[in-house]
Amino acid sequence: MDTKGISEIRRRSADVHILASQARHCLHTCWISILAGTLPVCETRSMFSNIRTLPAIGARIAATAKCHCLTLVSRHTKDFKDLGIALINP
């Protein structure tokens, strides 16, 4: 039995899983950055700031959800209530 060959296959398989995981993370991060950086999102974020005080990241998340018709999933739905966003508390 060639254990060296088997261990090499296992190592390569692990490398592929690590790379795939890193690629998924990168794509997710880039996708969120692209969505959150558009002019309508910035304008909506500004509008939310006029309605009430929100932390910068919360306002950005809420504005992104509103502009792209996304459902915001958060345990802190009270922070986003009355902003006209679909909310789910898991």
C-alpha positions as CSV (number, residue, x, y, z in Angstrom):
1,M,0.0,0.0,0.0
2,D,1.4,3.4,-1.0
3,T,0.7,5.6,2.1
4,K,2.8,8.4,0.7
5,G,0.4,8.7,-2.2
6,I,-2.7,8.6,0.0
7,S,-1.3,11.3,2.4
8,E,-0.5,13.5,-0.6
9,I,-4.1,13.2,-1.9
10,R,-5.4,14.1,1.5
11,R,-3.1,17.1,1.8
12,R,-4.2,18.4,-1.6
13,S,-7.8,17.8,-0.8
14,A,-7.4,19.8,2.4
15,D,-5.7,22.6,0.4
16,V,-8.6,22.7,-2.1
17,H,-11.1,23.1,0.8
18,I,-9.1,25.9,2.4
19,L,-8.8,27.7,-0.9
20,A,-12.5,27.3,-1.6
21,S,-13.4,28.6,1.8
22,Q,-11.1,31.7,1.3
23,A,-12.6,32.3,-2.1
24,R,-16.2,32.2,-0.7
25,H,-15.2,34.6,2.0
26,C,-13.6,37.0,-0.5
27,L,-16.6,36.9,-2.8
28,H,-19.0,37.5,0.0
29,T,-16.9,40.5,1.3
30,C,-16.5,42.0,-2.1
31,W,-20.2,41.6,-2.9
32,I,-21.2,43.3,0.3
33,S,-18.7,46.1,-0.3
34,I,-20.1,46.7,-3.8
35,L,-23.7,46.7,-2.7
36,A,-23.0,49.0,0.2
37,G,-21.0,51.5,-1.7
38,T,-23.6,52.7,-4.3
39,L,-24.9,56.2,-4.4
40,P,-28.5,55.2,-3.6
41,V,-27.3,53.3,-0.5
42,C,-25.3,56.4,0.6
43,E,-28.4,58.6,0.1
44,T,-30.6,56.2,2.0
45,R,-28.1,56.0,4.8
46,S,-28.1,59.8,5.1
47,M,-32.0,59.7,5.1
48,F,-31.9,57.2,8.0
49,S,-29.6,59.4,9.9
50,N,-32.2,62.2,9.7
51,I,-34.9,59.9,11.0
52,R,-32.9,58.8,14.1
53,T,-29.5,58.1,15.4
54,L,-28.0,54.8,14.2
55,P,-24.5,53.5,14.4
56,A,-22.7,54.0,11.1
57,I,-22.5,50.3,10.3
58,G,-26.1,49.7,11.3
59,A,-27.2,52.6,9.0
60,R,-25.1,51.1,6.2
61,I,-26.5,47.6,6.6
62,A,-30.1,49.0,6.8
63,A,-29.6,51.2,3.7
64,T,-28.1,48.3,1.7
65,A,-31.1,46.1,2.6
66,K,-33.6,48.8,1.7
67,C,-32.0,49.8,-1.6
68,H,-31.6,46.2,-2.8
69,C,-35.0,44.9,-1.5
70,L,-33.2,42.5,0.9
71,T,-34.5,41.0,4.1
72,L,-32.3,42.0,7.0
73,V,-31.7,39.1,9.4
74,S,-30.7,40.3,12.9
75,R,-31.3,39.5,16.5
76,H,-31.5,43.3,17.1
77,T,-34.6,44.0,15.0
78,K,-35.6,46.9,17.3
79,D,-32.6,48.8,16.0
80,F,-34.0,48.6,12.4
81,K,-37.7,48.9,13.1
82,D,-39.7,51.6,11.4
83,L,-37.2,52.0,8.6
84,G,-39.3,50.2,6.0
85,I,-37.1,47.1,5.8
86,A,-38.2,43.5,5.8
87,L,-36.8,42.0,9.1
88,I,-36.3,38.5,10.4
89,N,-35.2,37.7,13.9
90,P,-33.7,34.2,13.8
